[in-house]
Amino acid sequence: MTTSFLTAQALHKAGKLTEAEAHYRRLLSVEPGNDLALQYLGLICLQTQRLDEAYALVSQALAIREDDNRQFHLAMVCLASHRLTQAIALLERVLQGSPQHARACFYLANAWRSQGDKPRAIAHYRRFTQLAPTDPAGWKNLGSCLFTTGQLTEAEAALRHAQTLAPNHRETLNALSLLLEHQKAYDDALTLSLSAGDLPAICRLKHKNVRWLSLEHDETRLWEQIRQGNITNAEPLGLAYYPGLTRQLHRDAARRFAETLWPALLTVPLTRPALPPNPRLKIGYLSADFVDHATLRLLVGVLETHDTSRYDTHLYCYSPKRTDSYTLRLTQSGLPLHNLRELDDRQAAEKIAADGVDILIDLKGYTADARPGITALRPAPIIINWLGYPGSMGHPALADFIIGDPWVTPLSHASDYSETLALMPHCYQPNDDKRMLPAAVRRSDVGLPEDVIVLCSFNQTVKYGPALFTLWSKVMKTVPDSVLWLLEDTDDQIAARLRHEMVARGIAGERIIFAPFVSQAQHMARLQLADIALDTFPYNSHTTASDALWAGVPLVTLSGETFASRVARGLLHAAHLPELAVDSEEDWLALTIRLARDSALRHHYRERVIAARQHAPLFDTLRFTRNLERLYEAVHTQRTLAKHERTPVVIKDNNSSNNRGAQ
C-alpha cells in the first residue's frame, strides 16, 4: 500500500471523512485503477448517503478484483439503496467463500426478513448467534422473527438472552414487551415499555390493562412526539384509540410507520407480467380473517352474492388453518381460495400478479396479523383499503383507494387520506342478512336484574379510558336504576380495575355486571336483553355496533373527526336512525339520559331498530353488493391514472333489491 493510501485510511478510521475523501481522490487522480482507493472512497459515499456514486465506485473496485470483503461492501450499498435481490446474491457469495463471516450472515437474515421470507431469516439469525453468541442484536432479531411466526417459547428465550447481554437496549425491551403483551402479561409488558420509554406501547398497555394513572399526560406527550417526527414506529391502529388524534396526524404517522417497516418493498414494486385483459373484472380479497372472525361475519354475504357472470372473485388467504361454519360457507360459495400461508410476501405478491387480478382489496390494513408487505409490492393495478382498518394507510404505494361513505369519510376530508376516496351510498360496512338471530334468553339466565335499565358495551377494554368512563358515570348517576353491562376479560384483575374506576366515580360496584365470553349465537341471544348500547369514543363500535342493531338495541354514538370515531354515525344513517348520532358530549349525555328515563321512547326506537333488519340499507346484503360492484367498476376506470389525476368515486344508491326473506 502506498503512503498516500495509508494516510487516507487513517483519516477514514478516525472519522475525518472529508479529509480522507480528498486523499482518496488525489490518489485516484494519479492511479485511476487503484481498486483499494475506489473501494474505500465508495464506503465514504455510502457513509454520506451518496448511494449511486457509492454503487459505481465499489462495483468498479469489484470488477478489478473480486474478494469477499469487497462483495460485502457492495452488498451494504445495495441494502442502503434497496437493491435487495442483488444484496442477497452478494451476501450469499460472501458466505460461500467465508462461512464464518458473521456480519454477512446477520445482514442476509435482515434482507430475507425484509423480503417476508421468515424461515430463511430465522435460519440465518440462528447461524449468526452461533458465530457471534455475545452480540445482542442477533438474539433480539431472532426472537422478534420467531415471535411473528408463532414460536413463542423460543422467541421469549432468545429475547431474554438478548436482554441479559444488553439489559438497557431499547429495541430488545420493546420486542420483549410486545411478546408479553401478546401473552396478556400486561403488567410485565408495561414495566418493560416504561423502561424503554416507548410511549405508543405505554399508552396502549395502560388502556388494555386499565392502568389509567397519568394516561392523559402520556397521550399528550405521544401526540407531541409524533408531530415532531421523533416517533416513527407507532402502530397506526393503536393510535385510533386515544383522544386527541387528528386525521392528518393519523395519516402521517401511518406513512412513517410503513416507511420504517417496509422501506425496501415500498420502493421496488414487482414488475407485473403483461397479460391479456380479463373477460370479467377479476377481484381479489386479501385477508388473514377468512374464518369465524368479525370481518368475515360482516363480509360473507357479499362474497356469496357477487354476480359471478360479471365478476371473477378470488380469495387470497393467509388465515390460520381452521374449519368452522364460516369456512364451510366459503367452500360452498365456490369462490377460488388461494392459500398464501406458506408463501413469503414477495411470493404471495407474485402469485396475485400472475393471476392477473384487476383490483386487490386489502381487508387487513394495519390490524392484527396484517401483511402490508404484500400490497407494498403492488401486485395489482388497483389496490383498495377496506373494512378491517379504520383509517388511511398513509403511504400511497399501499392503497390507491379507501372505501368509505358520506359520513365516515365525507369528500371534505379527501385531502387527509393518502388514498383517493371511494364512497358507498349508505355505509362502508357490509352486513350479512342471512345470519340468524336466536331467541332472547331471560335476564336471570345471564345474571341481569329484571327491573333495571341495562346499558351495555361489549367492546374491547382498549377502547375504554378515563374520559369515557366519566361520561358514562354521569348517565348512571342521573339514572339510578341503571346497570352497566360489560364484556368480561380473561384476566379477573382487569374486570376488578374497571369496576374500581366506576366506584371512584361514585357508582356502586354491584351496578357493574360482566358478561363472560360465549359463542356468537349465545352472545346474540343475550344481547337482546340490553336497553341501550353505549358507543365508545374516540374509537366507535364497529362490528359491535352492527351486532347491537341486529339484536334490536338502540345505539347512541358520539362522532369525532377521525375515521374510527365516525363509523357508528354511518351505521345509524344506513339503519334510518340518524338522530342517534350526535357531535358533542353534552348532546350525547342528554340523549342517552332521555332514552334511559323514557320507556315509551325506548320502545319506539327498539321497534325502529327491529324494522331496520327488514327495510334499512344497512342490512340489505344484495343491495350493498350491487352498489359495491358498481364502485369497483368506477374505480377500475382510473387504473391507468397517476394518483394526482384520480378523482373521488361517489356511488349513488341502486335500490333495486329489497327481496330479503323474513328473519
C-alpha positions as CSV (number, residue, x, y, z in Angstrom):
1,M,0.0,0.0,0.0
2,T,1.2,3.5,-0.7
3,T,1.9,6.1,1.9
4,S,-0.9,8.2,0.5
5,F,-3.5,5.4,0.8
6,L,-2.4,4.6,4.4
7,T,-2.8,8.3,5.3
8,A,-6.3,8.3,3.7
9,Q,-7.2,5.2,5.6
10,A,-6.0,6.5,8.9
11,L,-8.1,9.6,8.4
12,H,-11.1,7.4,7.4
13,K,-10.8,5.3,10.6
14,A,-10.6,8.5,12.7
15,G,-13.9,9.6,11.2
16,K,-12.4,12.5,9.3
17,L,-14.4,11.7,6.2
18,T,-13.8,15.0,4.3
19,E,-10.0,14.8,4.6
20,A,-10.0,11.1,3.8
21,E,-12.1,11.6,0.7
22,A,-9.7,14.3,-0.5
23,H,-6.8,11.9,-0.1
24,Y,-8.6,9.1,-1.9
25,R,-9.5,11.3,-4.8
26,R,-5.9,12.7,-5.1
27,L,-4.7,9.1,-5.2
28,L,-7.2,8.2,-7.9
29,S,-6.2,11.2,-10.0
30,V,-2.8,9.7,-10.2
31,E,-3.8,6.0,-10.2
32,P,-7.4,5.8,-11.7
33,G,-7.3,2.0,-11.4
34,N,-6.4,1.8,-7.7
35,D,-9.0,-0.6,-6.5
36,L,-8.5,0.0,-2.8
37,A,-9.0,3.7,-3.2
38,L,-12.1,3.1,-5.3
39,Q,-13.5,0.7,-2.7
40,Y,-12.9,2.9,0.3
41,L,-14.0,6.1,-1.4
42,G,-17.2,4.2,-2.2
43,L,-17.6,3.4,1.5
44,I,-17.3,7.1,2.3
45,C,-20.0,7.8,-0.2
46,L,-22.1,5.1,1.5
47,Q,-21.5,6.7,4.9
48,T,-22.6,10.1,3.5
49,Q,-25.6,8.7,1.6
50,R,-24.3,9.3,-1.9
51,L,-25.6,5.9,-2.8
52,D,-25.4,6.0,-6.6
53,E,-21.8,7.1,-6.5
54,A,-21.0,4.5,-3.8
55,Y,-22.5,1.8,-6.0
56,A,-20.5,2.8,-9.0
57,L,-17.2,3.1,-7.1
58,V,-17.4,-0.2,-5.2
59,S,-18.7,-2.0,-8.4
60,Q,-15.6,-0.7,-10.2
61,A,-13.3,-1.9,-7.5
62,L,-15.0,-5.4,-7.5
63,A,-14.6,-5.6,-11.3
64,I,-10.9,-5.1,-10.9
65,R,-10.5,-7.7,-8.2
66,E,-13.1,-9.9,-6.5
67,D,-12.9,-10.7,-2.8
68,D,-15.3,-11.4,0.0
69,N,-14.7,-8.1,1.7
70,R,-15.5,-6.1,-1.4
71,Q,-18.6,-8.1,-2.2
72,F,-19.8,-7.5,1.4
73,H,-19.2,-3.7,0.9
74,L,-21.2,-3.7,-2.3
75,A,-23.9,-5.7,-0.6
76,M,-24.1,-2.9,2.1
77,V,-24.5,-0.3,-0.6
78,C,-27.2,-2.4,-2.3
79,L,-29.1,-2.7,1.0
80,A,-28.9,1.0,1.6
81,S,-30.2,1.7,-1.9
82,H,-32.9,-1.0,-1.7
83,R,-31.3,-3.3,-4.3
84,L,-32.4,-6.2,-2.2
85,T,-32.1,-9.0,-4.7
86,Q,-28.6,-8.1,-5.6
87,A,-27.7,-7.7,-1.9
88,I,-28.9,-11.2,-1.1
89,A,-26.9,-12.7,-4.0
90,L,-23.7,-10.9,-2.9
91,L,-24.1,-11.9,0.7
92,E,-24.7,-15.5,-0.2
93,R,-21.5,-15.4,-2.3
94,V,-19.6,-13.9,0.7
95,L,-20.8,-16.8,2.9
96,Q,-19.8,-19.4,0.4
97,G,-16.3,-18.0,0.4
98,S,-16.2,-17.1,4.1
99,P,-18.6,-19.3,6.0
100,Q,-17.6,-17.6,9.3
101,H,-18.4,-14.1,8.1
102,A,-20.8,-13.2,10.9
103,R,-21.9,-9.7,9.7
104,A,-22.7,-11.1,6.2
105,C,-24.9,-13.7,7.9
106,F,-26.7,-11.0,10.0
107,Y,-27.4,-8.7,7.1
108,L,-28.5,-11.7,5.0
109,A,-31.0,-12.6,7.7
110,N,-32.2,-9.0,7.8
111,A,-32.6,-9.0,4.0
112,W,-34.7,-12.2,3.9
113,R,-36.8,-10.8,6.7
114,S,-37.5,-7.6,4.8
115,Q,-38.5,-9.7,1.8
116,G,-41.0,-11.5,4.1
117,D,-39.1,-14.8,4.0
118,K,-39.2,-15.5,7.7
119,P,-37.9,-19.2,7.6
120,R,-34.8,-18.2,5.8
121,A,-34.3,-15.2,8.0
122,I,-34.7,-17.4,11.1
123,A,-32.1,-19.9,9.8
124,H,-29.6,-17.1,9.2
125,Y,-30.2,-15.5,12.6
126,R,-29.6,-18.8,14.3
127,R,-26.4,-19.2,12.4
128,F,-25.4,-15.6,13.4
129,T,-26.0,-16.4,17.1
130,Q,-23.6,-19.3,16.7
131,L,-21.0,-17.2,15.0
132,A,-21.4,-14.2,17.3
133,P,-23.0,-15.5,20.5
134,T,-22.4,-12.3,22.6
135,D,-24.0,-9.9,20.1
136,P,-27.4,-9.0,21.5
137,A,-28.7,-7.8,18.1
138,G,-28.7,-11.3,16.7
139,W,-30.7,-12.7,19.6
140,K,-33.1,-9.8,19.5
141,N,-33.8,-10.2,15.8
142,L,-34.1,-13.9,16.1
143,G,-36.6,-13.5,18.9
144,S,-38.6,-10.9,17.1
145,C,-38.8,-13.1,13.9
146,L,-39.7,-16.2,15.9
147,F,-42.5,-14.2,17.5
148,T,-44.0,-13.3,14.2
149,T,-44.1,-17.0,13.2
150,G,-45.8,-18.0,16.5
151,Q,-42.8,-19.8,18.0
152,L,-43.4,-18.0,21.3
153,T,-41.4,-20.1,23.8
154,E,-38.2,-20.0,21.7
155,A,-38.9,-16.3,20.9
156,E,-39.1,-15.4,24.6
157,A,-35.9,-17.3,25.3
158,A,-34.0,-15.5,22.6
159,L,-35.3,-12.1,23.7
160,R,-34.5,-12.8,27.4
161,H,-30.9,-13.8,26.3
162,A,-30.6,-10.6,24.3
163,Q,-31.8,-8.6,27.4
164,T,-29.1,-10.4,29.5
165,L,-26.4,-9.4,27.1
166,A,-27.7,-5.8,26.9
167,P,-30.1,-5.0,29.8
168,N,-31.0,-1.5,28.7
169,H,-31.2,-2.0,24.9
170,R,-34.4,-0.2,23.9
171,E,-35.3,-2.3,20.9
172,T,-34.9,-5.5,22.9
173,L,-37.1,-4.2,25.7
174,N,-39.7,-3.2,23.1
175,A,-39.6,-6.6,21.4
176,L,-39.9,-8.5,24.7
177,S,-42.7,-6.2,25.8
178,L,-44.6,-6.9,22.6
179,L,-44.3,-10.6,23.1
180,L,-45.5,-10.4,26.7
181,E,-48.4,-8.2,25.6
182,H,-49.4,-10.9,23.1
183,Q,-49.4,-13.4,26.0
184,K,-51.5,-10.9,28.0
185,A,-48.8,-10.4,30.7
186,Y,-49.7,-6.7,30.6
187,D,-48.1,-5.6,33.8
188,D,-44.7,-7.1,32.9
189,A,-45.0,-5.7,29.4
190,L,-45.8,-2.3,30.7
191,T,-42.8,-2.4,33.1
192,L,-40.5,-3.1,30.1
193,S,-42.1,-0.4,27.9
194,L,-41.7,2.2,30.8
195,S,-38.0,1.2,31.0
196,A,-37.7,1.7,27.2
197,G,-39.7,4.9,27.2
198,D,-41.8,3.5,24.4
199,L,-44.8,5.9,24.5
200,P,-47.0,4.2,22.0
201,A,-46.7,0.9,23.9
202,I,-47.2,2.6,27.2
203,C,-50.4,4.2,26.1
204,R,-51.7,1.0,24.5
205,L,-50.8,-1.2,27.5
206,K,-52.3,1.3,30.0
207,H,-55.6,1.1,28.0
208,K,-55.6,-2.7,27.8
209,N,-54.7,-3.2,31.4
210,V,-56.8,-0.3,32.8
211,R,-53.8,1.4,34.4
212,W,-55.1,4.9,33.8
213,L,-52.8,6.8,36.2
214,S,-51.2,9.7,34.2
215,L,-52.6,8.2,31.0
216,E,-53.9,11.5,29.7
217,H,-50.5,13.1,30.2
218,D,-48.8,10.2,28.3
219,E,-51.2,10.6,25.4
220,T,-50.5,14.3,25.2
221,R,-46.7,13.6,25.1
222,L,-47.3,10.9,22.5
223,W,-49.0,13.4,20.1
224,E,-46.2,15.9,20.6
225,Q,-43.5,13.4,19.8
226,I,-45.4,12.1,16.7
227,R,-45.9,15.7,15.5
228,Q,-42.2,16.4,15.9
229,G,-41.3,13.3,14.0
230,N,-39.5,11.8,17.0
231,I,-41.6,8.6,16.9
232,T,-41.8,6.7,13.6
233,N,-42.8,3.2,14.8
234,A,-46.1,3.9,16.4
235,E,-48.5,1.2,15.3
236,P,-51.3,3.1,13.5
237,L,-54.3,1.0,14.7
238,G,-53.4,1.7,18.4
239,L,-53.3,5.5,17.8
240,A,-57.0,5.5,16.9
241,Y,-58.0,4.5,20.5
242,Y,-56.7,7.7,22.1
243,P,-58.3,11.2,22.4
244,G,-56.5,14.0,20.5
245,L,-55.8,12.2,17.2
246,T,-56.5,14.1,14.0
247,R,-56.9,12.6,10.5
248,Q,-53.7,14.3,9.3
249,L,-51.7,13.1,12.3
250,H,-53.0,9.5,11.8
251,R,-52.2,9.6,8.1
252,D,-48.7,10.9,8.6
253,A,-48.0,8.5,11.5
254,A,-49.1,5.6,9.2
255,R,-46.8,6.8,6.5
256,R,-43.8,6.9,8.8
257,F,-44.7,3.5,10.2
258,A,-44.8,2.0,6.7
259,E,-41.5,3.6,5.7
260,T,-39.9,2.3,8.8
261,L,-41.0,-1.3,8.4
262,W,-41.1,-1.8,4.7
263,P,-38.6,0.6,3.1
264,A,-37.3,-1.8,0.5
265,L,-40.6,-3.2,-0.6
266,L,-42.2,0.2,-0.9
267,T,-39.6,1.5,-3.3
268,V,-39.1,-1.6,-5.5
269,P,-42.5,-2.9,-6.7
270,L,-43.0,-6.0,-8.7
271,T,-42.8,-6.0,-12.4
272,R,-46.3,-7.4,-13.2
273,P,-46.5,-9.8,-16.2
274,A,-48.2,-8.5,-19.3
275,L,-51.4,-10.4,-19.5
276,P,-54.4,-10.2,-21.8
277,P,-57.5,-8.3,-20.4
278,N,-59.7,-10.4,-18.3
279,P,-63.2,-11.2,-19.8
280,R,-64.7,-10.5,-16.3
281,L,-63.3,-8.0,-13.8
282,K,-61.0,-10.0,-11.6
283,I,-61.5,-9.1,-7.9
284,G,-59.1,-10.3,-5.2
285,Y,-59.8,-10.1,-1.5
286,L,-56.7,-10.4,0.7
287,S,-57.0,-11.3,4.4
288,A,-56.0,-13.3,7.4
289,D,-59.6,-13.5,8.5
290,F,-61.3,-16.0,6.2
291,V,-62.5,-17.8,9.3
292,D,-65.1,-17.1,12.0
293,H,-63.9,-13.6,12.7
294,A,-65.7,-10.2,12.9
295,T,-64.6,-9.3,9.4
296,L,-65.9,-12.4,7.7
297,R,-69.2,-12.2,9.7
298,L,-69.8,-8.9,8.0
299,L,-68.5,-9.8,4.6
300,V,-69.5,-13.4,3.9
301,G,-72.9,-12.4,2.5
302,V,-71.3,-10.0,0.0
303,L,-68.9,-12.8,-1.2
304,E,-71.8,-15.2,-1.7
305,T,-73.9,-12.5,-3.5
306,H,-71.3,-11.3,-6.1
307,D,-72.5,-11.6,-9.7
308,T,-70.3,-14.4,-11.0
309,S,-71.3,-13.7,-14.5
310,R,-69.6,-10.3,-14.4
311,Y,-67.0,-10.6,-11.7
312,D,-64.3,-13.2,-11.2
313,T,-63.8,-13.2,-7.4
314,H,-60.8,-14.8,-5.7
315,L,-59.9,-15.0,-2.0
316,Y,-56.2,-14.7,-1.1
317,C,-55.9,-16.2,2.3
318,Y,-53.3,-16.2,5.0
319,S,-55.7,-17.1,7.7
320,P,-55.0,-19.8,10.3
321,K,-55.9,-23.3,9.2
322,R,-59.3,-23.9,10.6
323,T,-62.7,-25.4,9.9
324,D,-65.9,-23.6,11.2
325,S,-69.3,-22.6,10.0
326,Y,-67.8,-19.6,8.0
327,T,-65.1,-21.6,6.3
328,L,-67.8,-24.0,5.3
329,R,-69.9,-21.2,3.8
330,L,-66.9,-20.0,1.8
331,T,-66.3,-23.6,0.5
332,Q,-70.0,-23.8,-0.5
333,S,-69.8,-20.4,-2.3
334,G,-67.4,-22.0,-4.8
335,L,-65.1,-19.0,-4.8
336,P,-61.5,-19.9,-5.5
337,L,-59.5,-19.7,-2.3
338,H,-55.7,-19.3,-2.7
339,N,-53.7,-20.2,0.4
340,L,-50.8,-17.8,1.0
341,R,-49.9,-19.0,4.5
342,E,-46.7,-20.8,3.4
343,L,-45.5,-18.0,1.0
344,D,-43.4,-15.0,1.9
345,D,-44.6,-11.5,0.9
346,R,-42.8,-11.5,-2.4
347,Q,-44.0,-15.0,-3.4
348,A,-47.6,-14.0,-2.4
349,A,-47.4,-10.8,-4.4
350,E,-46.0,-12.7,-7.4
351,K,-48.9,-15.2,-7.1
352,I,-51.5,-12.5,-7.2
353,A,-49.8,-10.7,-10.0
354,A,-49.5,-13.9,-12.1
355,D,-53.3,-14.4,-11.6
356,G,-53.9,-11.1,-13.3
357,V,-56.0,-9.6,-10.5
358,D,-57.5,-6.3,-11.7
359,I,-58.5,-5.0,-8.2
360,L,-57.0,-6.2,-4.9
361,I,-58.9,-5.4,-1.8
362,D,-56.8,-5.4,1.4
363,L,-59.1,-6.3,4.2
364,K,-56.5,-6.0,6.9
365,G,-54.6,-2.7,6.7
366,Y,-52.6,-2.4,9.9
367,T,-54.8,-4.7,12.0
368,A,-53.5,-7.9,13.8
369,D,-51.7,-10.4,11.5
370,A,-51.8,-8.0,8.5
371,R,-49.1,-8.3,5.8
372,P,-48.8,-4.9,4.2
373,G,-45.5,-6.2,2.6
374,I,-47.7,-7.9,0.0
375,T,-49.5,-4.8,-1.1
376,A,-46.3,-2.7,-0.9
377,L,-45.1,-4.8,-3.9
378,R,-48.1,-3.6,-6.0
379,P,-49.3,-6.9,-7.2
380,A,-52.4,-5.4,-8.9
381,P,-53.1,-2.2,-10.9
382,I,-55.6,-1.0,-8.3
383,I,-55.3,-1.7,-4.5
384,I,-58.2,-0.8,-2.2
385,N,-58.1,-0.4,1.6
386,W,-61.4,-1.6,3.0
387,L,-63.2,-2.8,6.1
388,G,-60.5,-4.1,8.5
389,Y,-58.6,-0.9,9.3
390,P,-60.4,2.3,10.1
391,G,-58.0,4.9,8.6
392,S,-55.6,5.8,5.9
393,M,-52.6,3.5,5.1
394,G,-50.6,6.7,4.9
395,H,-48.3,5.6,2.1
396,P,-49.7,5.9,-1.5
397,A,-48.0,2.7,-2.5
398,L,-50.1,0.6,-0.1
399,A,-53.5,1.5,-1.4
400,D,-54.9,3.6,-4.2
401,F,-58.5,4.0,-2.9
402,I,-60.2,3.7,0.5
403,I,-63.8,2.7,0.7
404,G,-65.9,4.9,2.9
405,D,-69.3,6.6,2.9
406,P,-70.6,10.2,3.1
407,W,-70.5,10.1,7.0
408,V,-67.3,8.3,7.8
409,T,-65.2,9.9,5.0
410,P,-67.0,12.9,3.6
411,L,-65.5,14.5,0.5
412,S,-64.4,17.4,2.6
413,H,-61.9,15.0,4.3
414,A,-60.3,13.9,1.0
415,S,-57.0,15.7,1.5
416,D,-56.5,13.9,4.8
417,Y,-56.1,10.4,3.2
418,S,-53.2,9.1,1.1
419,E,-55.8,7.1,-0.8
420,T,-58.5,8.5,-3.1
421,L,-61.9,8.3,-1.6
422,A,-64.5,5.8,-2.9
423,L,-67.8,6.4,-1.2
424,M,-70.6,3.9,-0.9
425,P,-74.1,5.5,-0.8
426,H,-75.2,4.5,2.7
427,C,-72.4,2.9,4.7
428,Y,-69.0,1.4,4.0
429,Q,-69.7,-1.6,6.3
430,P,-71.5,-4.6,4.8
431,N,-73.7,-6.9,6.8
432,D,-74.9,-10.5,6.4
433,D,-78.7,-10.5,6.3
434,K,-78.7,-14.3,6.3
435,R,-77.3,-14.6,9.8
436,M,-79.8,-16.0,12.3
437,L,-81.0,-14.2,15.4
438,P,-81.5,-16.7,18.2
439,A,-84.5,-16.3,20.6
440,A,-83.7,-14.0,23.5
441,V,-82.9,-15.6,26.8
442,R,-84.2,-14.4,30.2
443,R,-82.3,-11.8,32.2
444,S,-82.0,-14.2,35.1
445,D,-80.2,-16.6,32.8
446,V,-77.3,-14.2,32.3
447,G,-77.1,-12.6,35.8
448,L,-79.0,-9.4,35.0
449,P,-81.6,-7.9,37.4
450,E,-85.1,-7.8,36.0
451,D,-86.3,-4.2,36.8
452,V,-83.3,-2.1,35.7
453,I,-82.2,-0.2,32.7
454,V,-79.4,-2.2,31.1
455,L,-76.7,-0.1,29.5
456,C,-74.3,-2.3,27.5
457,S,-70.9,-2.0,25.9
458,F,-69.4,-5.2,24.5
459,N,-66.2,-3.5,23.2
460,Q,-62.6,-4.4,23.8
461,T,-61.1,-2.9,27.0
462,V,-58.6,-1.0,25.0
463,K,-61.4,1.3,23.8
464,Y,-62.1,2.5,27.3
465,G,-60.5,5.4,29.1
466,P,-60.9,7.9,31.9
467,A,-62.9,10.5,29.9
468,L,-65.3,7.9,28.6
469,F,-65.9,6.3,32.0
470,T,-66.6,9.8,33.4
471,L,-69.2,10.4,30.8
472,W,-70.8,7.0,31.4
473,S,-70.8,7.6,35.1
474,K,-72.8,10.8,34.6
475,V,-75.6,8.7,32.9
476,M,-75.6,6.2,35.7
477,K,-75.7,8.9,38.4
478,T,-78.7,10.5,36.7
479,V,-80.4,7.2,36.1
480,P,-80.0,5.4,39.4
481,D,-82.0,2.3,38.3
482,S,-79.4,1.5,35.6
483,V,-76.6,-1.0,35.4
484,L,-73.6,-1.2,33.1
485,W,-73.1,-4.5,31.3
486,L,-69.6,-5.0,30.0
487,L,-67.7,-7.9,28.4
488,E,-65.6,-9.8,30.9
489,D,-61.8,-10.0,30.3
490,T,-60.0,-13.3,30.7
491,D,-57.9,-11.5,33.4
492,D,-60.0,-11.1,36.5
493,Q,-57.8,-8.1,37.6
494,I,-58.9,-6.1,34.6
495,A,-62.5,-6.6,35.4
496,A,-61.8,-5.5,39.0
497,R,-60.0,-2.4,37.8
498,L,-62.9,-1.4,35.6
499,R,-65.3,-1.8,38.5
500,H,-62.9,0.2,40.7
501,E,-62.8,3.0,38.1
502,M,-66.6,3.3,38.3
503,V,-66.6,3.2,42.1
504,A,-64.1,6.0,42.1
505,R,-66.7,8.0,40.0
506,G,-69.4,7.4,42.6
507,I,-71.1,4.3,41.1
508,A,-71.7,1.3,43.3
509,G,-69.6,-1.7,42.3
510,E,-72.6,-4.0,42.1
511,R,-74.1,-1.9,39.3
512,I,-71.2,-3.1,37.0
513,I,-72.1,-6.5,35.6
514,F,-69.7,-8.6,33.5
515,A,-70.7,-11.0,30.8
516,P,-68.4,-13.9,30.1
517,F,-67.1,-14.9,26.6
518,V,-69.6,-17.2,24.9
519,S,-70.3,-18.3,21.3
520,Q,-71.5,-15.7,18.8
521,A,-75.0,-17.3,18.8
522,Q,-75.2,-17.2,22.6
523,H,-74.0,-13.6,22.6
524,M,-76.7,-12.5,20.1
525,A,-79.3,-14.2,22.2
526,R,-78.3,-12.3,25.4
527,L,-77.6,-9.0,23.6
528,Q,-81.3,-8.5,23.0
529,L,-81.8,-8.0,26.8
530,A,-80.0,-4.7,26.7
531,D,-81.9,-1.4,26.7
532,I,-79.3,0.9,25.2
533,A,-75.9,0.3,23.7
534,L,-73.3,2.8,24.8
535,D,-70.9,3.6,22.0
536,T,-67.2,4.1,22.6
537,F,-65.3,7.2,21.8
538,P,-63.0,8.2,20.1
539,Y,-62.9,4.6,18.6
540,N,-66.5,3.8,17.9
541,S,-68.1,0.3,18.0
542,H,-67.8,-1.3,14.5
543,T,-69.0,-4.9,14.2
544,T,-70.1,-4.5,17.9
545,A,-72.5,-1.7,16.8
546,S,-73.9,-3.8,13.9
547,D,-74.4,-6.6,16.4
548,A,-76.4,-4.4,18.7
549,L,-78.6,-3.0,15.9
550,W,-79.2,-6.5,14.5
551,A,-80.3,-7.5,18.1
552,G,-82.8,-4.6,18.2
553,V,-80.8,-2.5,20.7
554,P,-80.7,1.3,20.1
555,L,-77.2,2.7,19.9
556,V,-76.2,6.3,20.8
557,T,-73.0,7.5,19.3
558,L,-70.7,10.5,19.7
559,S,-68.8,11.3,16.5
560,G,-65.4,12.9,16.1
561,E,-63.2,13.7,13.1
562,T,-61.3,10.5,12.5
563,F,-62.5,7.5,10.5
564,A,-62.7,5.3,13.7
565,S,-64.7,8.0,15.5
566,R,-67.3,8.3,12.8
567,V,-68.1,4.7,11.9
568,A,-71.3,4.4,14.1
569,R,-72.7,7.6,12.5
570,G,-72.6,5.9,9.1
571,L,-74.2,2.7,10.5
572,L,-77.0,4.7,12.1
573,H,-77.7,6.6,8.9
574,A,-77.9,3.3,7.0
575,A,-80.3,2.0,9.7
576,H,-82.6,5.0,9.2
577,L,-81.7,6.3,12.7
578,P,-79.5,9.3,12.1
579,E,-80.8,11.2,15.1
580,L,-79.0,8.8,17.4
581,A,-75.6,10.2,16.2
582,V,-74.6,13.4,17.9
583,D,-71.5,15.7,17.9
584,S,-70.9,16.8,21.4
585,E,-70.7,15.2,24.9
586,E,-73.5,17.4,26.1
587,D,-75.8,16.1,23.4
588,W,-74.8,12.5,23.9
589,L,-75.4,12.8,27.6
590,A,-78.8,14.4,27.1
591,L,-80.0,11.9,24.5
592,T,-78.8,8.9,26.4
593,I,-80.4,10.0,29.7
594,R,-83.6,10.8,27.9
595,L,-83.7,7.3,26.4
596,A,-82.9,5.7,29.7
597,R,-85.7,7.6,31.5
598,D,-88.4,7.3,28.9
599,S,-89.7,3.8,28.4
600,A,-92.0,4.8,25.6
601,L,-89.2,6.4,23.7
602,R,-87.0,3.3,24.2
603,H,-89.8,1.1,22.9
604,H,-90.2,3.5,19.9
605,Y,-86.5,3.1,19.0
606,R,-86.4,-0.6,19.6
607,E,-89.3,-1.0,17.1
608,R,-87.4,1.1,14.6
609,V,-84.2,-0.8,15.1
610,I,-86.0,-4.1,14.6
611,A,-87.7,-2.8,11.5
612,A,-84.3,-1.9,10.1
613,R,-83.4,-5.6,9.8
614,Q,-86.1,-5.8,7.1
615,H,-86.1,-2.4,5.4
616,A,-82.9,-0.4,6.0
617,P,-79.9,-0.4,3.6
618,L,-77.6,-1.4,6.4
619,F,-78.9,-4.9,6.4
620,D,-79.7,-5.4,2.7
621,T,-76.7,-7.5,1.5
622,L,-77.8,-7.8,-2.1
623,R,-78.3,-4.0,-2.4
624,F,-74.9,-3.4,-0.8
625,T,-73.2,-5.9,-3.1
626,R,-74.6,-4.4,-6.3
627,N,-73.5,-0.9,-5.2
628,L,-70.1,-2.2,-4.3
629,E,-69.7,-3.8,-7.7
630,R,-70.5,-0.5,-9.4
631,L,-67.9,1.1,-7.1
632,Y,-65.3,-1.4,-8.3
633,E,-66.3,-0.7,-12.0
634,A,-65.9,3.1,-11.4
635,V,-62.5,2.6,-9.6
636,H,-61.3,0.3,-12.4
637,T,-61.7,3.1,-15.0
638,Q,-59.0,5.0,-13.2
639,R,-56.4,2.2,-13.2
640,T,-54.1,3.9,-15.6
641,L,-54.2,7.3,-13.9
642,A,-51.5,8.7,-11.6
643,K,-52.5,9.5,-8.1
644,H,-52.8,13.2,-8.7
645,E,-55.1,12.5,-11.7
646,R,-57.6,10.3,-9.8
647,T,-60.9,11.7,-8.6
648,P,-63.1,10.5,-5.8
649,V,-65.7,7.9,-6.7
650,V,-69.2,8.6,-5.3
651,I,-71.7,5.8,-5.9
652,K,-75.4,6.6,-5.9
653,D,-77.8,4.0,-4.5
654,N,-79.0,1.2,-6.7
655,N,-82.2,0.5,-4.8
656,S,-83.2,-2.5,-6.9
657,S,-83.0,-5.2,-4.3
658,N,-85.4,-5.5,-1.4
659,N,-86.3,-9.2,-1.7
660,R,-85.0,-10.5,1.6
661,G,-86.8,-13.2,3.2
662,A,-88.2,-12.9,6.7
663,Q,-85.8,-13.4,9.5
